[in-house]
Amino acid sequence: PPSPAAEEGGEGEEEAVVSKNTRNDMHLERKVFHVLGGFFFAAARLHVSKSFFVQSLGSLGLSVFLVELGRLQSKRLNVIVCKVLGLVMRQHESQQFSGMSYYMLGVTVTCLLFHSTIAVIGILALAIGDPAASFVGVATRKFLKPSGLPARIVTKRLLHGKSLAGTIGFFLCTSALSYFVLVAAGATLTVPLVLSLILAPAVMGAIVELVVPSPNLCLPFKSFPLGLDDNFMLPVMSGMGAHIAWKLLGSPVLPILRPFVYWG
């Protein structure tokens, strides 16, 4: 006969299983997922109107948010979601909000507020710059022996456990991405435009990358939607930096990035 625990559902229930990775691990599957998602959204923005993109991604983001709410209330739904996405989820996300809602909200707001070329810069700062910062930060801590002063400086944990190496990695990567986007768009690269649309988003994003913790801990609320998260702040603030600098220049002509850049 079944035991009392089994009769009560205490035995035989599936547990929500995700990867055992934390933010201090390399977690390459998550980084690839992060990059591919950003490229998809950036390409989609260039193929459809702003209103259609914002409405579509906003609806998708709302659906993801409702599923997140539901899975934290329903163990069965949580098990299903973790089976599908467990490989790209961090260990703590099996019982907390993941970064997906913040990611989609950040991309939606960025595309709503800014010129499409600036929006693409913001999206790619999130999609590539953020994983690059994590990759560099984790790699230097794991493989660089802190035997000398330079090594100790770049691997030293700064705010919220983030390192100088990761912040520099984000800055360099985002600067290169911004340059690529402007060249691909056919912009005339004057010195002022370079300073505004390459350095400004990289600087703003690097500050966010360093200051805003992930997972969200900078407000007393750790749950969405009141907690801040770098998946939301990075694209918005990188785009904001580029937008403000561009406006200060008098809004010079900024070509729209052509869709074939992504499709080949």
Secondary structure, 3 states (H helix, E strand, C coil): CCCHHHHCCCCCCCCCCCCCCCCCCCCHHHHHHHHHHHHHHHHHHHHCCHHHHHHHHHHHHHHHHHHHHHHHHCHHHHHHHHHHHHHHCCHHHHCCCCCHHHHHHHHHHHHHHCCHHHHHHHHHHHHHHHHHHHHHHHHHHHHCCCCCHHHHHHHCECHHHCEHHHHHHHHHHHHHHHHHHHHHHCCCCCHHHHHHHHHHHHHHHHHHHHHCCCCCCCCCCCCCCCCCCHHHHHHHHHHHHHHHHHHHCCCCCCCCCCCHHHHC
